Amino acid sequence: MRERLAAHWAVPRWLAGVALLLAIVLLLVPGAGRVAEGWASRGVVGLQAAVAAVAEQVRGGVDTMQRAAELRAENRALREQVERLQAEITQLHELELENYELRQLAGLQPLPLRNELIPARVVGRDPLPFVQVIALDVGSEQGVREDMPVVTWRGLIGRVIDVQPTTARVLLITDASSAVAVRVQAPESRATGVVRGRNDALLLLQYVEQQAPLETGDLLITSGLGGVFPPGVPVGKVVQVRKRDQDLFQEALVEPTARLGQLERVYVLTRGALEGQ
Amino acid sequence: MRQHLAPLGALAPVQHRRSARWLIVGGLLLPAAVVGQTTGALYLPEGWPRADIGLAVALAWAWRRGRGEGVGLALGGGLLLDLASAAPLGLHVLALGLALLLVESAGELLAGSWPGRLVATVCAGALVHLVVLTGLWLRGWAIDWSRALAQATLPALGADLVVGVVLYYLLGGLLGTSAASGSAR
């Protein structure tokens, strides 16, 4: 009896062959199966989101119990910091408006001053270990589009490369396919370059002119060149400079400001609210 | 009368209950493997090897329940992995399906003993990585081959062996089968 049941469940070779042929057709025809993928991915993302939420709760609960006293003191300090920062934000809004009006008076194109944020939960990494991609629990239904930048409050983490109705996939800046135009934030340098991923924890800064001042500890921010990333988002800090006389450009190793190994909640940056005005 | 009782769980004859249990275990194990491989990876420390849990489940099932069923799980697991991945739809189905068909074709040579199964796990894992890397490269992804092989594929093969052995014994406990009952088919 068991033999018959097992034989009944086994996939015949011809059927496996048909499945593989279908897979090859899907691979060769771009966009094939896109709609079905969108619907089917809802279930997978729902499951991932549920597990991620439970894991977050458990980790949060364990962390809270372990650090109860420390968290009370930290909470008090953070409340004070929030109040101080609220005051600073109010001042910055005033400066922002003043800058906007002055640019209009001077006849300059107003900058996209404010980006809207779509909060998202990270529900999984890509199953492929050599691809630095994460999945979010927001998609086109929440307003996410391809090429939108994704950040944490610490800095840039990547850009959206694939959007389904309820999920989006983000190519992290550490992926070898990622390139971000950056500049040194220090006013005495402002050197520009391109930061590329290396599929590990560090990034590689390239195409910085030999004469440009570049030092360990320099903060890199997005330059806005290329149009994908808005200017001024922190990307990383220089940890090692490689400068050789025979080279046209200098290079540097960069540590991302965002903790890419511990991502839980992130924000998708939509286009600026003032951009459309 | 027996025919009517068959779908009624505990009232059903023993063989039918076992059949339903295999279906439930298989149906739960594949999504769990995919969530483990994706959401679980979020909680792995940086630099730790990441096992191909979907492949390990299909292989463990093949050793326990028969290689033909292992192919079915590989195709189903590949589809779920495709839905959870930025890779083009069909790439994991192709990679896992080819790997399990290769194992099935090798017959008792690989499935009949522990050394054979370990060799099959390593070969299948390497084939899956090779197919996926090639597929991504053809789709225009920047692939640093030496770094991918050294830092992702080789550690993953080691992790596959460990996870594969654990899953083999876990499945044995869940299904109550011996290796011999599956390997012959």
Interface residues (C-beta under 8 A of the other chain):
Chain A: M1 R2 E3 L5 A6 A7 W9 A10 V11 P12 R13 A16 A19 L20 L22 A23 I24 V25 L26 L27 P30 A32 G33 R34 E37 A40 S41 G43 V44 V45 L47 Q48 V51 A52 A55 R59 V122 V123 G124 R125 D126 P127 L128 P129 F130 V131 V133 I134 A135 I161 D162 R169 L171 D175 A176 S177 R198 N199 D200 A201 G261 L263 E264
Chain B: Q15 R18 S19 W22 P31 V34 V35 Q37 T38 T39 A41 L42 Y43 P45 E46 G47 P49 R50 D52 G54 R65 G66 R67 G68 E69 V71 G72 L75 G78 L80 L81 D82 L83 A84 S85 A86 A87 P88 L89 G90 L91 H92 V93 L94 G97 L98 L101 E104 H129 V132 L133 G135 L136 W141 A142 I143 D144 R147 A148 Q151 A152 T153 P155 A156 S181 G182 R185
